[in-house]
Amino acid sequence: MCLALPMKVVKIKDKEGTVELGGVKRRANLQLLKDVNIGDYLLIHAGFAIQKLNEKEAEKTLRLLKIL
Amino acid sequence: MFDFFRDEKIAQKLAERIKRLSDGKHFKLMHVCGTHEQVIAQSGLRDLLPQNLEVISGPGCPVCCTPNSEIDLAIELALKGHLITTFGDMLRVPGSKSSLTKVRVLGGKVKVVYSIQDAIELSKEKKDLEIVHCAIGFETTAPSTAVVILNDAPSNFSIICSHRLIPPAMEALLISGECKIDGFIAPGHVSTIIGSEPYRKMAKEYNRPIVITGFEPIDILYGIFLLLKQIKEKRNNVEIEYTRAVKPEGNLMAIKKMEEVFEICDSNWRGLGNIPKSGLRLKKKFENHDAERKFNLRIEKSSDILPGCICDKILKGLNYPPDCPSFGTRCTPEDPLGACMVSSEGTCSTYFKYADEKK
C-alpha cells in the first residue's frame, strides 16, 4: 500500500506530470512538490508524486557503503 | 545510479558486517511496512542474516489494520446503491458478514481505482450517483486525499476516512511491552512525508534506536547494520538510511495540506485495538465529504479476529505466519480467513508466496 516507485519526469503540464519507468508512462499529480523539472526522479505513490529523489544523496550512500 | 542498491557483493559484505556486529546475541528488529516484508521475502534476505537476528513484521499493512466496522460501512453504502471506489486489496477483506467482492457479485457498485483522482473523475462523470471512496493508507497516502479535498471535490464525492498514523502504533507496541523489540526499521515512504522528528521522542523515551530505511535489498541490510551499530554503541537515535528520499523535516507541503484537511483522532486498529491519536478524520468544514456524517451512519466497534486466526498476534509482531494453525490450510490467499492473508502486502500473504518457514 505504501509502495512508491521512482519514475522519471518526461512532461509537465500545470500541476500534472507524465512520468516514466522502463518504458511505462503514467500520469502523476505534482501538487505535493515544489520545483519539479523534466528529468527529475520522483517517487510515485497512488498517482501522486510524494518526494523528489536526490541523486547526490544516493551517491553519498554509495560511497559510505564502499568504504564500509 | 539506483541499481547499485541491489548489488550482490555489497549485500554479502553487509551481511558479514551484520553477523560480526550481532556477535551471536539474540536481537529482534521490527519493520512496520508491508513493502519491507515483500522485499525481505522476495530477495531472501532472512537467509543472509544470522540465526540469532530476527526481523519481524509489525502493523505495516493499512488494509490489514482497517477494522471490520469500516468495511461494513462501505458494504452498507454499496447495498444502498452508492458507488464505492477502493484500492484493489480492500476488495476481498472479509467484513463482519460480507466483503466488497461479494457485494459486487450481488450487483453492488464497487469499483477498483489506482488513485483517488480516478474516484474524483468518476464523481464528475456520474453526477446522479453518490461516490464513496474508501480512503485507506498511512501518512504516505493521506496527503493525496488532502489534495483532492482541497481542490473542491465534487459534492457527490465523499470518503470513509480510514487513514491511520504509524508512529502512535509503534509507540503503542512499545507501551504494551508484549513484543520485545530491540529496534525499529522505520518505513521509508511514510517518512518521506513526516520526516524523522515524529519518531524522536519515542526513541529516547523507550530507549530504542530507529532507522528510517529504503526499499532495495541493500537499503534494508544497511538499515539493519545501522540499528545494530547503535545498539552496540548504546545509542537510541533516529537515523535516516534512505537519505535519497527522506529529509529530516519530511515533505512540508504535504504536511501542510494534511493539517488543513484532517484532525487527529483516536482510532481502532484491527488486532491492536484502540490507539490514542492514531487516526485522521476530516475537519468539520469538510463534513460534506465525510461519508459517516453525510449519510448519518456511525462506525461501530467490531469484532475483528475470527476464531482460528492469529492476525492480531501477527500485527503485533508476536508470531510469524507459520505459527498459525490455519496458515496454508484453512487460510490461503484464495480463501482467506484473516486480513493479513488477503492483502498482497499482508504478512501472511507474503509468507505464503515466498517463504513458508520462519527463517
Interface residues (C-beta under 8 A of the other chain):
Chain A: M1 C2 L3 A4 P6 N29 Q31 L32 L33 K34 Y41 L43 H45 A46 G47 F48 I50 Q51 L53 N54 E55 E57 A58 E59 K60 T61 L62 L65 L68
Chain B: M1 F2 F4 I10 K13 L14 R17 C33 G34 T35 G60 C61 P62 V63 F87 D89 Y114 S115 I116 Q117 D118 I136 G137 F138 T140 T141 P143 S144 V147 N151 P187 H189 V190 T192 I193 I218 Y222 F225 E241 T243 R244 A245 V246 N251 M253 A254 K257 S343 E345
